[in-house]
Amino acid sequence: MKPFTPLLLAAVLCSPFSQAAIATVDRVVAVVNRNAITQQELDQRIDEIRASLKQKNAELPPAAMLQERVLENLILEQVQLQRAQTIGLRIDDAFLENGLNRLAAQNNASLAEFRSRVEASGLDWKQFRESVRQQMLLGRLREKEVDSQVQVSDAELDDYLKLAADKAPVEFNLSQIYVPVPDNASPEQIQAARVKINDARKDLLAGRDFATVAATYSASGEMAKAGNLGWRSSASLPAPFVNLLNQTESGGITDVVRTPGGFHVFKLNEKRTQSEKVVVKQTHVRHILIRPNELVSENDALRKLTQLRTRIQQGEKFTELAKIYSEDGSASKGGDLGWISPGETVPQFEEAMNALAIGELSKPVRSPFGLHLILVEERRDQDITKDRERAKLRMEIRQRKAEEQYEDWLRQLRDRAYVVYKLKDE
């Protein structure tokens, strides 16, 4: 049997969204509003973080510090789960099963093979399923509460392009230490965060391993990633970050920078520019979108789209049905999304779209936005150097704004929660 990969463990169990179902009653270490976090939950998460840091050859922070920071991560997780419950969000079994199938495919396995690997690694399949369900739920919560509210106007794009005129687009490979500051923080809290970030920077300048410093100082939600941000374009980063990075040599450590959310220091691992001509195969596509919500279940949406597909196959016009039933902004245009380039849609939509012949109608397709019927109208090869630059820029600016708003939203959610710490209670 093929072994269960450590990367998969890191992706699911060591994400900030994983949490095992706990059946055993044990000591309560924190109360978040009306829900409890137990010692068993805390110990399990600590073991997961230790395993993740060990894979990265990072030195573990002191046990007491690790315990406190992992507990704070569980509290952040709990306030999000409670928010999801309050607004009626859930992941039904059909959507979960689809997610598990995608996860199995990413690991080059059937679902049955994937389950065997999970169980061979010592994990309970039911518990693993619920961890994945929770991860998907919090992803949907962020999409609903934050990401879906973020817009990038044409004026914003035009302003950025004017500033970047005659400059090749720059991308940075980054690692980050991030020390958050609460909303309405006292001077003492701000100073404590400033001392912590300065201590982290001193350790980095002294040559200490970045993953170790990140595990010791960075925000608890960042621990499993060891501070790694990967490649980020200049458009996806706030201007103060870009200014610092432009002054930093590859391999260098930046000065500390303050944002409304807290303090940051970066290591610039690598820098690159992109200026090549881009020719891609574009697809002209239409779709009908139905979004599951508190009133419309996943199965209801699937049933409705299946009915619409039958009506289209029997001769009704896709465009007219899209105007009536689609829950996307393209509905008024008969579901017309225009010419789509690779990477401009979510992977599930793009994969289904690419598998269709011209004039072919898809079966219902699930994506993070809901369920779609997809109709391919045309295909062409297109030089999209300028168009891609604009589309990529819009996505990057949107990503930056979404990350900033998510940090602010999460901080406010945490500040509104009633939290009682019982970790030190006997």
C-alpha positions as CSV (number, residue, x, y, z in Angstrom):
1,M,0.0,0.0,0.0
2,K,1.3,3.5,-0.9
3,P,2.1,5.4,2.3
4,F,0.1,8.4,3.5
5,T,2.2,11.4,2.6
6,P,3.4,13.9,5.2
7,L,2.4,16.7,2.8
8,L,-1.2,15.5,3.1
9,L,-1.1,15.5,6.8
10,A,0.3,19.1,6.8
11,A,-2.4,20.2,4.3
12,V,-5.3,18.8,6.4
13,L,-4.4,18.2,10.0
14,C,-1.9,21.0,10.5
15,S,-4.0,23.6,8.8
16,P,-5.5,26.3,11.2
17,F,-8.9,24.8,10.3
18,S,-8.5,21.3,11.5
19,Q,-10.0,20.0,14.7
20,A,-10.6,16.4,15.7
21,A,-14.0,15.4,17.1
22,I,-13.6,14.7,20.8
23,A,-15.7,12.1,22.4
24,T,-13.9,11.9,25.8
25,V,-14.8,14.3,28.6
26,D,-11.7,15.8,30.0
27,R,-10.4,19.0,31.6
28,V,-11.5,22.3,30.1
29,V,-8.7,24.7,29.2
30,A,-10.7,27.6,27.8
31,V,-14.3,28.6,27.4
32,V,-15.3,30.5,24.2
33,N,-18.7,32.1,24.6
34,R,-20.7,29.0,25.5
35,N,-18.3,26.3,24.1
36,A,-15.4,24.6,25.8
37,I,-12.0,23.7,24.5
38,T,-10.6,20.6,26.3
39,Q,-7.1,19.5,27.2
40,Q,-7.3,16.6,24.9
41,E,-8.1,18.9,21.9
42,L,-5.2,21.1,22.9
43,D,-2.7,18.2,23.3
44,Q,-3.7,16.8,19.9
45,R,-3.2,20.1,18.1
46,I,0.2,20.5,19.8
47,D,1.2,17.1,18.5
48,E,0.1,18.1,15.0
49,I,2.1,21.3,15.1
50,R,5.2,19.5,16.5
51,A,5.0,17.0,13.6
52,S,4.7,19.8,11.1
53,L,7.6,21.8,12.5
54,K,9.7,18.6,12.7
55,Q,9.1,18.0,9.0
56,K,10.6,21.5,8.4
57,N,13.5,20.8,10.7
58,A,12.5,23.8,12.9
59,E,13.4,24.0,16.5
60,L,10.4,23.8,18.8
61,P,9.5,26.9,20.9
62,P,9.4,26.3,24.7
63,A,6.6,24.0,25.7
64,A,4.7,26.6,27.7
65,M,4.8,29.1,24.9
66,L,3.8,26.5,22.3
67,Q,0.8,25.5,24.5
68,E,-0.4,29.1,24.9
69,R,-0.1,29.9,21.3
70,V,-1.8,26.8,20.1
71,L,-4.7,27.4,22.5
72,E,-5.1,30.9,21.0
73,N,-5.3,29.3,17.6
74,L,-8.0,27.0,18.8
75,I,-9.9,30.0,20.2
76,L,-9.7,31.7,16.8
77,E,-11.0,28.6,15.2
78,Q,-13.8,28.3,17.7
79,V,-15.1,31.9,17.2
80,Q,-15.2,31.3,13.4
81,L,-17.1,28.0,13.8
82,Q,-19.6,29.8,16.1
83,R,-20.1,32.5,13.6
84,A,-20.7,30.0,10.8
85,Q,-23.3,28.3,13.0
86,T,-25.0,31.7,13.8
87,I,-25.5,32.5,10.2
88,G,-26.6,29.0,9.2
89,L,-23.6,27.9,7.2
90,R,-23.0,24.2,6.9
91,I,-21.3,21.6,4.7
92,D,-23.7,18.8,3.7
93,D,-22.5,15.3,3.0
94,A,-22.7,15.7,-0.8
95,F,-20.4,18.7,-0.8
96,L,-18.0,17.0,1.7
97,E,-17.9,13.8,-0.5
98,N,-17.0,16.0,-3.5
99,G,-14.2,17.6,-1.5
100,L,-12.8,14.3,-0.4
101,N,-12.8,13.0,-4.0
102,R,-10.8,16.1,-5.0
103,L,-8.4,15.6,-2.2
104,A,-8.0,11.9,-3.2
105,A,-7.4,13.0,-6.8
106,Q,-4.7,15.5,-5.7
107,N,-2.9,12.5,-4.1
108,N,-3.3,10.3,-7.3
109,A,-5.7,7.9,-5.6
110,S,-9.3,6.8,-5.7
111,L,-11.4,7.6,-2.7
112,A,-11.1,4.0,-1.5
113,E,-7.3,4.1,-1.8
114,F,-7.1,7.5,-0.1
115,R,-9.2,6.2,2.8
116,S,-6.8,3.2,3.2
117,R,-3.8,5.6,3.3
118,V,-5.5,7.7,6.0
119,E,-6.4,4.7,8.1
120,A,-2.9,3.2,7.6
121,S,-1.4,6.4,9.0
122,G,-3.3,5.7,12.3
123,L,-6.1,8.2,11.7
124,D,-9.8,7.4,12.2
125,W,-11.6,8.0,8.9
126,K,-14.7,9.4,10.5
127,Q,-12.6,11.9,12.4
128,F,-10.6,12.8,9.3
129,R,-13.9,13.4,7.4
130,E,-15.0,15.8,10.0
131,S,-11.7,17.7,10.0
132,V,-12.1,18.2,6.2
133,R,-15.7,19.2,6.7
134,Q,-14.6,21.9,9.2
135,Q,-11.9,23.1,6.9
136,M,-14.4,23.5,4.1
137,L,-16.9,25.2,6.4
138,L,-14.4,27.9,7.5
139,G,-13.3,28.4,3.9
140,R,-17.0,29.0,3.0
141,L,-17.4,31.3,5.9
142,R,-14.4,33.5,4.8
143,E,-15.8,33.6,1.2
144,K,-19.2,34.7,2.4
145,E,-18.1,37.2,5.1
146,V,-15.0,38.7,3.5
147,D,-13.8,37.6,0.1
148,S,-17.2,38.0,-1.7
149,Q,-17.3,41.6,-0.4
150,V,-14.0,42.7,-1.9
151,Q,-14.1,44.5,-5.2
152,V,-11.4,46.1,-7.3
153,S,-12.6,49.0,-9.5
154,D,-11.3,49.8,-13.0
155,A,-10.1,53.2,-11.5
156,E,-7.9,51.3,-9.0
157,L,-6.4,49.3,-11.8
158,D,-5.8,52.3,-13.9
159,D,-4.1,54.2,-11.1
160,Y,-1.8,51.3,-10.3
161,L,-0.9,50.8,-14.0
162,K,0.0,54.4,-14.3
163,L,2.3,54.2,-11.4
164,A,3.9,51.0,-12.7
165,A,4.2,52.3,-16.3
166,D,7.5,51.3,-18.0
167,K,8.4,49.0,-15.1
168,A,8.5,45.2,-15.5
169,P,6.2,43.4,-13.0
170,V,8.1,42.2,-9.9
171,E,7.5,39.2,-7.7
172,F,8.9,38.4,-4.3
173,N,9.5,35.0,-2.7
174,L,8.8,35.8,1.0
175,S,8.9,34.5,4.5
176,Q,7.2,36.5,7.2
177,I,7.2,37.0,11.0
178,Y,3.8,38.5,12.0
179,V,2.9,39.7,15.5
180,P,-0.7,40.8,15.6
181,V,-2.0,43.7,17.7
182,P,-5.7,43.6,19.0
183,D,-8.2,46.3,18.1
184,N,-8.2,49.1,20.6
185,A,-4.9,47.8,22.0
186,S,-3.5,49.5,25.1
187,P,-0.1,51.2,24.9
188,E,1.3,48.2,26.9
189,Q,0.0,45.7,24.4
190,I,1.4,47.6,21.5
191,Q,4.8,47.9,23.2
192,A,4.8,44.2,24.1
193,A,4.1,43.3,20.4
194,R,6.9,45.7,19.3
195,V,9.4,44.1,21.7
196,K,8.4,40.7,20.4
197,I,8.9,41.6,16.7
198,N,12.2,43.3,17.4
199,D,13.4,40.2,19.3
200,A,12.4,38.1,16.3
201,R,14.3,40.3,13.9
202,K,17.4,40.2,16.1
203,D,17.3,36.4,16.0
204,L,17.0,36.4,12.2
205,L,19.9,38.9,11.9
206,A,22.0,36.6,14.2
207,G,21.4,33.7,11.7
208,R,18.8,31.7,13.5
209,D,16.7,29.5,11.3
210,F,13.6,31.3,9.9
211,A,11.2,28.4,10.6
212,T,12.4,28.3,14.2
213,V,11.9,32.0,14.7
214,A,8.5,31.9,13.1
215,A,7.5,29.0,15.4
216,T,8.6,31.1,18.4
217,Y,7.3,34.5,17.6
218,S,4.8,34.6,14.7
219,A,1.0,34.6,15.0
220,S,-0.3,31.2,16.1
221,G,-2.2,30.7,12.8
222,E,1.1,30.9,10.9
223,M,2.9,28.3,12.9
224,A,2.4,25.3,10.6
225,K,3.5,27.3,7.6
226,A,6.8,28.2,9.2
227,G,6.3,31.8,8.0
228,N,6.4,30.8,4.3
229,L,4.3,33.1,2.0
230,G,5.7,31.8,-1.3
231,W,5.7,34.1,-4.4
232,R,3.8,37.4,-4.1
233,S,3.6,40.1,-6.8
234,S,4.1,43.7,-5.8
235,A,0.4,44.4,-6.6
236,S,-0.6,41.8,-4.0
237,L,1.3,43.5,-1.2
238,P,0.7,46.8,0.7
239,A,2.8,49.7,-0.5
240,P,4.9,49.9,2.7
241,F,5.9,46.2,2.2
242,V,6.9,46.8,-1.4
243,N,9.0,49.8,-0.5
244,L,10.9,47.8,2.0
245,L,11.4,44.8,-0.3
246,N,12.6,47.0,-3.2
247,Q,15.4,48.2,-0.8
248,T,16.3,44.6,0.3
249,E,18.7,42.3,-1.4
250,S,17.8,38.6,-1.9
251,G,18.4,36.7,1.3
252,G,18.1,39.9,3.4
253,I,15.9,40.7,6.3
254,T,13.7,43.9,6.2
255,D,13.1,46.4,8.8
256,V,10.0,46.1,11.0
257,V,6.9,47.5,9.4
258,R,3.6,48.4,11.2
259,T,0.2,47.9,9.7
260,P,-3.3,48.3,11.4
261,G,-3.2,44.6,12.2
262,G,0.2,44.4,13.8
263,F,4.0,44.2,13.1
264,H,5.7,42.4,10.3
265,V,9.3,41.6,9.3
266,F,10.2,39.7,6.1
267,K,13.0,37.7,4.7
268,L,13.3,38.2,0.9
269,N,14.2,34.8,-0.4
270,E,14.3,35.7,-4.0
271,K,13.1,38.3,-6.5
272,R,12.1,38.0,-10.2
273,T,10.6,40.1,-13.0
274,Q,8.2,38.9,-15.7
275,S,8.1,40.5,-19.2
276,E,7.5,37.7,-21.7
277,K,4.8,37.6,-24.3
278,V,1.9,35.4,-23.4
279,V,-0.3,33.5,-25.9
280,V,-3.0,31.3,-24.5
281,K,-6.1,29.3,-25.5
282,Q,-9.2,31.2,-24.4
283,T,-12.7,29.9,-24.1
284,H,-15.9,31.9,-24.6
285,V,-18.2,30.4,-22.0
286,R,-21.6,30.9,-20.4
287,H,-22.9,29.5,-17.1
288,I,-25.9,29.3,-14.8
289,L,-25.0,29.4,-11.1
290,I,-27.1,28.4,-8.2
291,R,-25.7,29.0,-4.7
292,P,-26.6,26.7,-1.8
293,N,-27.5,28.7,1.3
294,E,-29.5,28.5,4.5
295,L,-32.7,27.8,2.5
296,V,-31.4,25.9,-0.5
297,S,-29.4,22.8,0.3
298,E,-26.7,21.3,-1.9
299,N,-29.1,18.6,-3.1
300,D,-31.8,21.2,-3.9
301,A,-29.4,23.2,-6.0
302,L,-28.2,20.0,-7.8
303,R,-31.8,18.9,-8.5
304,K,-32.7,22.4,-9.9
305,L,-29.7,22.5,-12.2
306,T,-30.4,18.9,-13.4
307,Q,-33.9,20.0,-14.4
308,L,-32.6,23.1,-16.2
309,R,-30.1,20.9,-18.1
310,T,-32.9,18.7,-19.3
311,R,-34.9,21.7,-20.4
312,I,-32.0,23.0,-22.4
313,Q,-31.4,19.6,-24.0
314,Q,-35.1,19.6,-25.0
315,G,-34.6,22.9,-26.9
316,E,-35.1,25.8,-24.4
317,K,-32.5,28.6,-24.8
318,F,-29.6,28.6,-22.3
319,T,-29.5,32.4,-22.4
320,E,-33.1,32.8,-21.4
321,L,-32.9,30.3,-18.5
322,A,-29.7,32.0,-17.3
323,K,-31.5,35.3,-17.1
324,I,-34.3,33.8,-15.0
325,Y,-32.4,31.4,-12.7
326,S,-28.7,32.2,-12.5
327,E,-27.5,33.8,-9.2
328,D,-24.4,35.3,-10.8
329,G,-23.8,38.9,-12.0
330,S,-23.7,37.5,-15.6
331,A,-27.4,36.5,-15.5
332,S,-28.5,39.7,-17.2
333,K,-26.2,38.8,-20.1
334,G,-27.6,35.3,-20.5
335,G,-24.8,33.9,-18.3
336,D,-22.1,35.2,-20.7
337,L,-18.7,35.3,-19.0
338,G,-16.9,36.4,-22.1
339,W,-13.5,35.1,-23.1
340,I,-11.8,33.2,-20.2
341,S,-8.0,32.6,-20.0
342,P,-6.3,29.8,-18.0
343,G,-6.2,30.6,-14.3
344,E,-9.0,33.2,-14.4
345,T,-11.6,30.9,-12.8
346,V,-11.5,28.5,-9.9
347,P,-9.9,25.1,-10.7
348,Q,-13.1,23.1,-10.6
349,F,-14.8,25.4,-13.1
350,E,-11.8,25.5,-15.4
351,E,-11.3,21.8,-15.4
352,A,-14.9,21.1,-16.3
353,M,-14.9,23.9,-19.0
354,N,-11.7,22.6,-20.6
355,A,-13.2,19.1,-20.9
356,L,-16.2,20.4,-23.0
357,A,-16.3,20.5,-26.8
358,I,-17.6,23.6,-28.5
359,G,-21.3,23.8,-28.1
360,E,-21.3,21.1,-25.4
361,L,-23.3,21.5,-22.1
362,S,-21.8,20.3,-18.9
363,K,-23.5,18.3,-16.1
364,P,-23.8,20.2,-12.8
365,V,-20.3,21.3,-11.6
366,R,-19.4,22.1,-8.0
367,S,-17.1,25.0,-7.1
368,P,-16.5,27.1,-4.0
369,F,-19.2,29.5,-5.4
370,G,-21.9,26.9,-5.8
371,L,-23.2,24.7,-8.6
372,H,-22.9,25.6,-12.3
373,L,-24.1,24.5,-15.7
374,I,-21.4,25.4,-18.2
375,L,-21.8,26.0,-22.0
376,V,-18.7,26.5,-24.2
377,E,-19.4,28.8,-27.2
378,E,-16.0,29.2,-28.9
379,R,-12.2,28.8,-28.5
380,R,-9.3,30.8,-29.8
381,D,-5.5,31.4,-29.4
382,Q,-4.9,34.9,-28.1
383,D,-2.0,37.2,-27.3
384,I,-3.1,38.3,-23.9
385,T,0.0,39.9,-22.6
386,K,-1.7,43.2,-21.7
387,D,-5.1,41.7,-20.9
388,R,-3.5,39.1,-18.6
389,E,-1.4,41.8,-16.9
390,R,-4.7,43.6,-16.1
391,A,-6.6,40.5,-15.1
392,K,-3.7,39.3,-13.0
393,L,-3.3,42.7,-11.4
394,R,-7.0,42.8,-10.5
395,M,-6.7,39.3,-8.9
396,E,-3.6,40.3,-7.0
397,I,-5.0,43.6,-5.7
398,R,-8.2,41.7,-4.7
399,Q,-6.1,39.1,-2.9
400,R,-4.2,41.8,-0.9
401,K,-7.5,43.6,0.0
402,A,-9.1,40.3,1.0
403,E,-6.2,39.4,3.2
404,E,-6.2,42.8,4.9
405,Q,-10.0,42.6,5.5
406,Y,-9.8,39.0,6.7
407,E,-7.3,39.9,9.3
408,D,-9.4,42.8,10.4
409,W,-12.6,40.7,10.4
410,L,-11.0,37.9,12.4
411,R,-9.5,40.3,14.9
412,Q,-12.9,41.9,15.5
413,L,-14.6,38.5,15.8
414,R,-12.0,37.5,18.4
415,D,-12.4,40.8,20.3
416,R,-16.1,40.4,20.6
417,A,-15.9,36.9,22.0
418,Y,-16.2,36.1,25.7
419,V,-13.2,34.0,26.5
420,V,-12.2,32.5,29.9
421,Y,-8.8,30.9,30.1
422,K,-8.6,27.9,32.4
423,L,-5.3,26.5,31.3
424,K,-3.5,27.3,34.6
425,D,-6.4,26.2,36.7
426,E,-5.7,23.2,38.9
